Amino acid sequence: MAYITDLLRFFMRRGRLSEQQYRETHTQANVSINLLKSDWFEEVLAALSSKTGISEPEVRELWRNDCYFTSALQYVHLGNPENIINANDTHDEPETSSPTARSMARQ
């Protein structure tokens, strides 16, 4: 759902989506996601096309070119940086990125 928030905010920043359209589309997306619909993302792109007056191929192109790798997707790929543990080759106590991660590594 965070990814949808990023996507919809992108269209809002571009002046293509009003606050009301944002809320409607976000609610529709949340319902589709929670119903475990396999085509929830296609529904979002279709809704964006309908609400913005931009063709679906153009919406898809804007998404791919300008907002595909959002902060939400980056977080999914990288995870919690504060929990990343780096172990050295000798398998001694791991080096960590923060005090929190160090305490977690000892557990």
C-alpha positions as CSV (number, residue, x, y, z in Angstrom):
1,M,0.0,0.0,0.0
2,A,2.9,2.3,0.6
3,Y,3.9,1.8,-3.0
4,I,0.5,3.0,-4.2
5,T,0.8,6.0,-1.9
6,D,4.1,6.9,-3.6
7,L,2.6,6.4,-7.1
8,L,-0.5,8.4,-6.4
9,R,1.4,11.2,-4.8
10,F,3.6,11.3,-7.9
11,F,0.5,12.0,-10.0
12,M,-0.7,14.6,-7.5
13,R,2.7,16.5,-7.6
14,R,2.4,16.6,-11.3
15,G,-1.1,18.2,-11.0
16,R,-2.8,15.2,-12.6
17,L,-4.7,14.0,-9.6
18,S,-6.8,16.0,-7.2
19,E,-7.0,15.3,-3.4
20,Q,-10.4,13.7,-3.9
21,Q,-9.3,11.5,-6.8
22,Y,-6.2,10.5,-4.7
23,R,-8.4,9.4,-1.8
24,E,-10.9,7.5,-4.1
25,T,-8.1,5.7,-6.0
26,H,-6.2,4.9,-2.8
27,T,-9.3,3.5,-1.1
28,Q,-10.0,1.4,-4.2
29,A,-6.4,0.1,-4.3
30,N,-6.5,-0.8,-0.6
31,V,-9.7,-2.8,-1.1
32,S,-8.3,-4.6,-4.1
33,I,-5.1,-5.4,-2.2
34,N,-6.9,-6.6,0.9
35,L,-9.2,-8.8,-1.2
36,L,-6.0,-10.4,-2.6
37,K,-6.9,-9.5,-6.1
38,S,-4.1,-10.6,-8.5
39,D,-4.8,-7.7,-10.8
40,W,-4.9,-4.9,-8.2
41,F,-2.1,-3.0,-9.8
42,E,-3.7,-3.1,-13.2
43,E,-6.9,-1.7,-11.6
44,V,-4.9,1.2,-10.1
45,L,-3.3,2.0,-13.5
46,A,-6.8,1.9,-15.1
47,A,-8.2,4.1,-12.4
48,L,-5.4,6.6,-12.9
49,S,-6.1,6.6,-16.6
50,S,-9.8,7.2,-16.0
51,K,-9.3,10.0,-13.4
52,T,-6.5,11.8,-15.1
53,G,-7.7,11.5,-18.7
54,I,-4.3,10.1,-19.7
55,S,-4.3,6.9,-21.8
56,E,-3.4,3.7,-20.0
57,P,-0.2,3.3,-22.1
58,E,0.8,6.8,-21.1
59,V,0.1,6.2,-17.4
60,R,2.2,3.0,-17.6
61,E,5.0,4.9,-19.3
62,L,4.9,7.7,-16.7
63,W,5.0,5.0,-14.0
64,R,7.9,3.1,-15.6
65,N,10.0,6.1,-16.5
66,D,9.4,8.5,-13.5
67,C,8.2,6.6,-10.5
68,Y,8.8,2.9,-10.8
69,F,11.5,2.6,-8.1
70,T,9.9,4.7,-5.3
71,S,11.1,4.9,-1.7
72,A,8.7,2.2,-0.7
73,L,10.1,-0.2,-3.3
74,Q,13.6,0.7,-2.3
75,Y,12.8,-0.1,1.3
76,V,11.5,-3.5,0.2
77,H,14.7,-4.2,-1.7
78,L,17.1,-3.0,1.0
79,G,15.1,-3.7,4.2
80,N,15.8,-2.1,7.5
81,P,19.3,-0.6,7.1
82,E,19.6,-0.5,10.9
83,N,19.3,-4.3,11.0
84,I,21.9,-5.1,8.4
85,I,24.7,-7.2,9.8
86,N,28.1,-7.5,8.1
87,A,30.1,-10.6,9.1
88,N,33.8,-10.8,8.4
89,D,35.5,-13.8,6.8
90,T,36.8,-15.2,10.2
91,H,33.2,-15.5,11.4
92,D,33.9,-13.6,14.6
93,E,31.3,-11.3,16.1
94,P,29.6,-9.5,13.2
95,E,30.1,-5.9,12.4
96,T,26.9,-4.0,12.5
97,S,25.5,-0.8,11.3
98,S,24.1,0.5,14.6
99,P,24.0,-0.2,18.3
100,T,20.5,-1.6,17.9
101,A,21.7,-4.1,15.3
102,R,24.7,-5.0,17.5
103,S,22.4,-5.9,20.4
104,M,20.2,-7.9,18.0
105,A,23.2,-9.8,16.7
106,R,24.1,-11.0,20.2
107,Q,20.6,-12.4,20.8
